[in-house]
Amino acid sequence: MTTILLIFSALLLRLVLSPYGSLPIDMADWIGWSNRLVEIPFKNFYDAWSDYLPGYLYVLWFLGHIKNFFYGIGLTIPLEIIYKLPAILADLTLVFVAYKISKKFFDQKIALVIAAIFAFNPAIFANSSLWGQIDVLNTLFYILTFILLIRKRILLSGVILAISLLIKPQGVFLLPFVLLIVIKDKWRIFEFIKGVFVSLLLFVGAFISFSNKLNILQFIFERYSVSLNQYQYTSVNAFNFWAIGQRWWRPDSQIWLGIPLQYWGMAIFSVISGLILWNFWKKYKTGTIGEKLFILNFSLALIFLGSFIFLTRVHERLLLTPLIFLMLAAIFKKDLWIFVGILSITYVANLYFSFVWITDNFRYVFNEGMINIICTINISVFVILLVILLKERFHFDDSKTA
């Protein structure tokens, strides 16, 4: 009953907030694309501009029909509630997942406290209930991918991973971890191949409905290219390495020491990713599930945080995914909660800055010095967490409680 009350309270908060704080550009896209999907064949959708992959377009098509149904019977529901609902439901599912994970290792009181942190962290509901974006939805799919994989549900895990890749390209960061887990846990090759085949079938099939080309692979490449190349700048309002000294919103094709800035970012991130994956390979065990979940979530937090800090073309919202993975890791190592708090604050500050900048004629709510400080904090947190990940050996007894 207490868990139900917690989730209901989280839902009520989000519904109350949902009419407010929407980013007009994003909400207009959701509504416009949704109407278009209902009115025309899918294969004609991309005749007009859209940088989204097909995955979430199916959701918008469904929401468009839901909206038309309610409006048809004379029931007017605010559009903000309708189009924020998928992210809100993802928020609530995340709260439930956090509770179930915590309950497996700790008593109910501690599990409820942890679930409440997920439910009422402003960094999470500001993205979904206010801004109106779906970053929590992709992150939830990432989490479910690995929960199912660790439970040896490789087929369903592959399906969830394919869905995540149909929504956002960032899901590609999960692939090396999936492969390493399959190797470490000694999956039978037939099970792995079956999972890959079904996932690819779903992935390609989702594009077919939207394609008006004979070459489906070319169409898939084009859609990913549009999604990845929409903003060819060092930083798209993200408080990261590239924002220090007002170096954001510069073309990432600019050359430094003979190399484009985009490739510098990729090179730094590749080195960091290599270290994290090597460390994961060494420390991931076939032992307790608590140890597996910790090293996996901590490693994923650092991968996504590293991409936020050093890759170019990054939006402010992309800090949410590493923050959520860090929260999951903190369930097993309470010292990490301080870093969760720090990143939650910097993330909300980044969202606030971007919202005002976009909606109020590019006005800065923070001066350059404050922006540099916040960026430095984010980078420092990343470095400290990376050192912790690489140096410490974590042992967790599943029979213990906090």
C-alpha positions in Angstrom: 0.0 0.0 0.0 2.8 2.4 0.9 4.5 1.7 -2.5 1.2 2.4 -4.3 0.8 5.6 -2.4 4.3 6.7 -3.3 3.8 6.0 -7.0 0.4 7.7 -6.9 1.9 10.8 -5.3 4.6 10.9 -8.0 1.9 10.6 -10.7 -0.2 13.4 -9.1 2.9 15.7 -8.9 3.7 15.1 -12.6 0.1 15.7 -13.7 -0.2 18.9 -11.8 3.1 20.1 -13.3 2.5 18.9 -16.9 0.5 22.0 -18.1 3.5 24.2 -17.2 7.1 24.6 -18.4 6.8 22.9 -21.8 9.4 23.8 -24.3 7.2 25.3 -27.1 9.4 24.0 -29.9 9.5 20.4 -28.7 5.8 20.3 -27.9 4.9 21.8 -31.3 7.0 19.0 -32.9 5.2 16.3 -30.9 1.7 17.6 -31.8 2.5 18.4 -35.4 4.2 15.0 -36.1 1.4 13.2 -34.3 -1.3 14.9 -36.4 0.7 14.2 -39.6 1.1 10.6 -38.7 -2.6 10.2 -38.2 -3.5 11.9 -41.5 -1.1 10.5 -44.0 0.6 7.1 -44.8 3.7 6.4 -42.8 5.8 6.2 -46.0 5.1 9.9 -46.7 5.9 11.2 -43.2 9.6 12.0 -43.9 8.7 14.1 -47.0 8.6 16.9 -44.4 11.4 17.5 -41.9 11.8 15.4 -38.8 15.1 14.4 -37.1 13.4 11.6 -35.1 13.8 7.9 -35.8 10.7 5.7 -36.3 10.5 4.3 -32.8 8.9 7.2 -31.1 6.8 8.1 -34.1 4.7 5.0 -33.5 4.0 6.3 -30.0 3.1 9.7 -31.5 0.8 8.0 -34.0 -1.0 6.2 -31.1 -1.2 9.4 -29.1 -2.8 11.2 -32.1 -5.5 8.6 -32.2 -6.1 8.8 -28.4 -6.4 12.6 -28.7 -8.8 12.4 -31.6 -10.9 9.8 -29.7 -11.3 12.0 -26.6 -11.9 15.1 -28.6 -14.4 13.2 -30.7 -16.5 12.4 -27.6 -16.3 16.0 -26.4 -13.7 15.4 -23.7 -10.9 18.0 -24.0 -7.7 16.9 -22.3 -4.8 19.4 -22.3 -2.4 18.4 -25.1 0.5 18.8 -22.7 -0.8 15.9 -20.5 -1.4 13.7 -23.6 2.0 14.2 -25.1 3.9 14.1 -21.8 2.2 10.9 -20.7 4.7 8.4 -22.1 7.6 10.1 -20.3 5.5 10.4 -17.1 4.7 6.7 -17.2 8.3 5.9 -17.8 9.2 8.0 -14.7 6.7 5.9 -12.6 8.1 2.6 -14.1 11.6 3.8 -13.2 10.4 4.4 -9.6 9.0 0.9 -9.4 12.1 -0.7 -10.9 14.3 1.2 -8.3 12.0 0.0 -5.5 12.1 -3.6 -6.7 15.9 -3.6 -7.0 16.3 -2.0 -3.6 13.8 -4.4 -2.0 15.8 -7.4 -3.2 18.8 -6.3 -1.2 17.5 -4.1 1.7 14.4 -3.8 3.9 11.3 -2.1 2.8 11.9 1.1 4.6 15.2 1.7 2.8 13.7 0.6 -0.5 10.9 3.1 -0.1 13.4 5.9 0.6 15.4 5.1 -2.5 12.2 4.9 -4.6 11.2 8.3 -3.2 14.5 9.8 -4.3 13.7 8.6 -7.8 10.1 9.8 -7.6 10.8 13.3 -6.4 14.2 14.2 -7.8 13.6 17.4 -9.7 16.1 16.4 -12.3 13.9 13.6 -13.4 10.5 15.1 -13.4 11.8 18.5 -14.8 12.7 16.6 -18.0 9.4 14.8 -18.4 6.7 16.7 -16.7 7.9 20.2 -17.4 10.2 20.3 -20.5 8.2 17.5 -22.1 11.0 15.3 -23.4 11.5 11.5 -23.4 15.1 11.0 -22.2 13.8 8.9 -19.3 12.0 6.6 -21.7 15.2 5.6 -23.5 17.0 5.2 -20.2 14.3 2.9 -18.9 14.7 0.8 -22.0 18.5 0.6 -21.4 17.9 -0.5 -17.8 15.3 -3.1 -18.8 17.7 -4.4 -21.5 20.3 -5.3 -18.9 17.9 -6.5 -16.2 16.5 -9.0 -18.7 20.0 -9.9 -19.9 21.3 -10.7 -16.5 18.2 -12.8 -15.8 19.1 -14.7 -19.0 16.1 -13.5 -21.0 18.3 -12.7 -24.0 15.5 -12.7 -26.6 13.3 -10.2 -24.7 16.4 -8.2 -23.8 17.3 -8.0 -27.5 13.9 -6.8 -28.4 14.0 -4.0 -25.8 17.5 -3.0 -27.0 16.2 -2.8 -30.6 13.3 -0.6 -29.5 15.8 1.7 -27.7 17.8 2.0 -30.9 14.7 2.9 -32.8 14.1 5.8 -30.5 17.6 7.3 -30.0 21.0 6.5 -31.5 22.7 6.7 -28.1 21.6 3.1 -27.4 24.6 2.0 -29.5 26.7 2.6 -26.3 25.1 -0.5 -24.8 26.2 -2.9 -27.5 29.8 -3.6 -26.1 28.4 -4.2 -22.6 25.8 -6.7 -24.0 28.5 -8.6 -25.9 30.8 -8.7 -22.8 28.0 -10.0 -20.6 27.1 -12.6 -23.2 30.7 -13.8 -23.2 31.3 -13.6 -19.4 28.0 -15.4 -18.6 28.9 -18.1 -21.3 25.7 -17.8 -23.3 25.1 -20.6 -25.7 25.8 -19.3 -29.2 22.5 -20.5 -30.6 20.6 -18.4 -28.0 22.7 -15.4 -28.8 22.2 -15.7 -32.6 18.5 -16.1 -32.1 18.3 -13.0 -30.0 20.3 -11.0 -32.6 18.2 -12.3 -35.4 14.8 -11.4 -33.8 16.2 -8.0 -32.7 17.4 -7.2 -36.2 14.1 -8.3 -37.7 12.2 -5.9 -35.4 14.7 -3.1 -36.0 14.6 -3.3 -39.8 10.8 -3.9 -39.8 10.1 -0.7 -37.9 11.8 1.3 -40.7 10.0 -0.5 -43.5 6.6 1.2 -42.8 8.2 4.6 -43.1 10.4 3.9 -46.2 9.5 4.9 -49.7 12.8 3.6 -51.0 13.7 0.2 -52.4 16.9 0.0 -50.5 15.9 -0.2 -46.8 19.5 -0.2 -45.6 20.1 3.1 -47.4 16.9 4.5 -45.8 18.0 3.4 -42.3 21.4 5.0 -42.8 19.8 8.3 -44.0 17.5 8.5 -41.0 20.4 8.0 -38.6 22.5 10.5 -40.5 19.8 13.1 -40.2 19.4 12.4 -36.5 23.1 12.6 -35.8 23.9 15.5 -38.0 21.1 17.9 -37.2 23.3 20.1 -34.9 26.9 20.1 -36.0 28.2 22.2 -33.2 30.6 21.6 -30.3 27.9 21.8 -27.6 24.2 22.4 -28.0 23.8 24.2 -24.7 25.3 21.3 -22.7 27.4 22.4 -19.7 30.4 20.3 -20.7 34.0 20.5 -21.8 33.1 22.4 -24.9 31.1 25.0 -23.2 34.0 26.3 -21.1 35.1 29.7 -22.3 32.0 30.1 -24.6 33.3 27.5 -27.0 29.9 26.1 -27.6 27.7 26.6 -30.7 30.9 26.5 -32.8 31.0 24.2 -35.9 32.7 21.0 -34.8 34.3 20.9 -38.2 36.7 23.6 -37.0 40.3 22.4 -37.0 42.7 22.2 -34.1 46.2 20.8 -34.7 45.1 19.5 -38.0 42.1 17.6 -36.7 38.4 18.6 -36.6 37.0 19.2 -33.1 34.4 16.5 -33.6 37.2 13.9 -34.0 39.0 15.2 -31.0 35.9 14.6 -29.0 35.5 11.1 -30.4 39.2 10.3 -29.7 38.9 11.4 -26.0 35.7 9.5 -25.6 37.1 6.4 -27.3 40.0 6.3 -24.9 37.7 6.7 -21.9 35.3 4.1 -23.2 38.2 1.6 -23.7 39.3 2.1 -20.1 35.7 1.6 -18.7 35.1 -1.5 -20.9 38.5 -3.0 -19.9 37.7 -2.4 -16.2 34.2 -3.9 -16.7 35.7 -7.0 -18.3 38.0 -7.4 -15.3 35.5 -6.8 -12.6 32.2 -8.2 -13.9 31.6 -11.4 -12.1 29.3 -14.4 -12.5 28.9 -14.1 -8.7 26.3 -12.1 -6.8 23.7 -10.2 -8.8 24.3 -7.2 -6.5 27.9 -7.0 -7.8 26.8 -7.4 -11.3 24.2 -4.6 -11.1 26.6 -2.3 -9.3 29.6 -2.5 -11.7 27.2 -2.5 -14.7 25.3 0.6 -13.7 28.4 2.4 -12.5 30.2 1.7 -15.8 27.2 2.8 -17.9 26.9 6.0 -15.8 30.5 6.8 -16.7 30.1 5.9 -20.4 27.1 8.1 -20.8 28.6 10.9 -18.6 31.8 10.7 -20.7 29.8 11.1 -23.9 28.0 14.1 -22.4 31.3 15.7 -21.3 33.5 15.1 -24.4 31.5 14.3 -27.5 30.3 17.2 -29.7 26.7 17.8 -30.8 25.4 17.0 -27.3 22.2 18.6 -25.8 21.8 19.6 -22.2 19.1 16.9 -21.7 21.6 14.1 -22.3 23.0 14.4 -18.7 19.8 12.7 -17.4 20.8 9.1 -18.6 24.1 9.0 -16.7 22.5 10.6 -13.7 19.9 7.8 -13.5 22.5 5.1 -13.9 24.5 6.7 -11.2 21.4 6.6 -8.9 21.1 2.9 -9.6 24.7 2.4 -8.7 24.3 4.4 -5.6 21.8 1.9 -4.3 24.8 -0.4 -3.7 27.4 2.2 -2.7 25.9 5.0 -0.6 29.0 7.2 -1.0 27.8 7.9 -4.6 24.7 9.8 -3.5 26.6 13.0 -3.0 27.6 12.9 -6.7 24.0 12.2 -7.6 23.0 15.3 -5.7 25.7 17.4 -7.4 24.7 16.3 -10.9 21.0 16.7 -10.1 21.7 20.4 -9.3 23.9 21.0 -12.3 21.4 19.3 -14.6 18.4 21.3 -13.4 20.6 24.5 -13.8 21.4 23.4 -17.3 17.8 22.8 -18.2 16.8 26.2 -16.8 19.5 28.0 -18.7 18.6 26.3 -22.0 14.8 26.9 -21.5 15.3 30.6 -20.9 17.8 30.9 -23.7 15.5 29.2 -26.2 12.3 31.0 -25.1 13.6 34.4 -24.2 15.6 35.7 -27.2 18.8 33.9 -26.2 19.1 35.5 -22.8 21.7 34.2 -20.4 20.5 33.5 -16.9 24.1 32.7 -15.9 27.1 34.7 -16.8 30.2 33.2 -18.4 31.9 32.7 -15.1 29.1 30.7 -13.6 28.8 28.6 -16.7 32.5 27.8 -16.5 32.1 26.8 -12.8 29.2 24.5 -13.5 31.0 22.9 -16.5 34.1 22.4 -14.3 32.0 20.8 -11.6 30.5 18.3 -14.2 34.0 17.5 -15.5 35.4 17.1 -11.9 32.6 14.8 -10.9 33.3 12.7 -14.0 37.1 12.5 -13.2 36.5 11.6 -9.6 33.9 8.9 -10.5 36.2 7.4 -13.1 39.0 7.1 -10.6 36.7 5.4 -8.1 35.5 3.0 -10.8 39.0 2.1 -11.9 40.6 1.9 -8.5 38.1 0.3 -6.2 37.1 -3.4 -6.1 33.5 -3.7 -5.0 32.1 -6.6 -3.0 28.5 -6.9 -2.2 26.9 -9.6 -0.1 23.4 -10.2 -1.3 22.4 -11.4 2.1 23.2 -8.2 3.8 21.0 -5.2 4.4 22.1 -1.6 4.8 
